[in-house]
Amino acid sequence: MQFLMNTKPSPNIEHHRITMLLPYLLLFMIHLSPSCLTAQEGEWRLLQESIGISAMHMQLLKNNKVVIFDRTDFGPSNLSLPGGRCRNDPNDKVLKTDCTAHSILYDVRMNAFRALTVQTDTWCSSGSVLPNGTLVQTGGFNDGDHAVRTLAACAGSTCDWVEFPHVLTERRWYASNQILPDGRIIIVGGRAQFNYEFYPGNSESIRLDFLRETKDGYENNLYPFLHLLPDGNLFIFANRQSIIFDYKQNRVVRYFPAIAGGDSRNYPSSGSSVLLPIDENSTPVAAEVMICGGSSHNAFQLAERGTFLRAATTCGRLRVTDDQPVWEMEKMPSARVMSDMLLLPTGDVIIINGAASGAAGWESARNPVTTPHIYKPDSPTGRRFTVAAASPRPRMYHSTAILLSDGRVLVGGSNPHIYYNFTGVDFPTDLSLESFSPPYLSAEYDPLRPRIVRMSGAVSYNKSFTLSFKVAEFLEASAVSVRIMAPPFNTHSFSMNQRMVVLRGIEVSCMGSETYAIAALGPSALEIAPPGYYVLFIVHAQVPSSGIWIQIR
């Protein structure tokens, strides 16, 4: 066994190694060079022409199946419920008896789907996954605004939604969720809700004045951005303002400066947000939030009168753990509203879907942006953005995107109409599913791509475990990292609970021909990575493996 960390080869061996690695070093340089990505812009693939429903909400489960659903109160979908099942709602103004599905379970491996039955209205709802892998889905509209629904990640063909219509204390429509270190879910805000509550909870809501303070005459504080920080507090962003909030003591710990530029960033002026990767190899562990896109505070109202303002062109980064944090502003390759921001296994951010003018809402946007932007947080300023290949399909209001465990991005939805509308409109309702393969999945990077063979030991807090993997050619130990990702609940341009942690590496060793092992430590604290299911990736020279599911407990 040859250890590859903390060793210094002889000059002759080193010269031989560099000579052998020149082709792969060239590939590595190409991958890092934004100017060379014109030949490698990623690849789109149509997976399903129609899944029968519009993908308004998405969540990847631990069995590599994706829960997808829209709303129940806008008429029949294009997918019938099996077994003669129907939804009966005497208060539904469109269809009091509906025998069509408004939710599906999509099997990633089989590229197949089946209908699920949802009874209460899920329109503009929120969700989180419990530590046991069960999706808890909260709120919605009308008969669903106080509801909690659960869906277990089970293998049987009869698994379906379980609904509890009157659990929430307040109406949670356009609220946001965050899983907490103790396994509870905090549910923040909603239309005309300046408060939060917990699930499981104690049947009370708690006032949060920050939400009232950030509501302007056009709202712009719905679906607030929530991120769990490494110290256990919450970062909350609404409209243009942000705070650190101690939910245990119900107090604001810190106010930050308003994000620069004057644009609003939350619904209906919908931007998006991510917590950049938490790197446990850094001391102290830092936390940095990134927010991109949005629109003018009155963009929605002007769109109703036929004027579609240009969307925001900027991103802002705020390192919230600094003593005196300030927003670092950058310009995107194009204006963007209603886009989704996803962390990729490499730690890069993909910005996908959306439009260049208008706002979120029915018929309220124009000029779809079909080219994803890929953002490299660690590159020099001015060289962080690249533009990827364009999708042939506009993804406007009510579109979604999530990362799959194989590194692809699953994209669906787009229904900027009150009902399904396929003809006579600028942007017909889209029932398709696509995948986007980022450039790192290109075949030319296969010599650099790790392939996980085996994991020895469980991933638990501050405990070591070992991964063995194969790679055609090895560069150096410092080019290898182990990352875990919490798959988010995605809707309305915000991926709730999205999280990446770069684990502490101990050593890399050579086990034989093209086979290596890396020892790593599990997360240092529940606040760094709350208990639950994560996708683990090995990244080598900015090329990720396929992910494997792990449970941290």
Secondary structure, DSSP 8 states (H G I E B T S, - for coil): -EE-SS----HHHHHHHHHHHHHHHHHHHHHH-GGGGGG---EEEEEES--SS---EEEE-TTSEEEEE--SSSS--SSB-GGG--EE-TT-SS-SEE-B-SEEEEETTTTEEEEE---S--TT-EEEE-TTS-EEEE--SGGGTT-EEEE----STT---EEETT--SS--SS-EEEE-TTS-EEEE--TT--EEEEES--S--EE-HHHHHT-BTTB--BS-EEEE-TTS-EEEEETTEEEEEETTTTEEEEE----TTS-B-SBTS--EEEE--EETTSSS---EEEEE--B-TTHHHHHHTT---B---EEEEEETTSSS---EEEE-SS--BS-EEEE-TTS-EEEES-EEEE-SSTT-EEEE--S-EEE-TTS-TTSSEEE----SS---TTEEEEE-TTS-EEEEE---SSS---SSSSS-----EEEEE-GGGSGGGGGG--EEEEEES---TT-EEEEEEE-SS---GGGEEEEEEE--EEETTEEET-EEEE-EEEEEEEEETTEEEEEEE--S-TTTS-SEEEEEEEEETTEE---EEEEE-
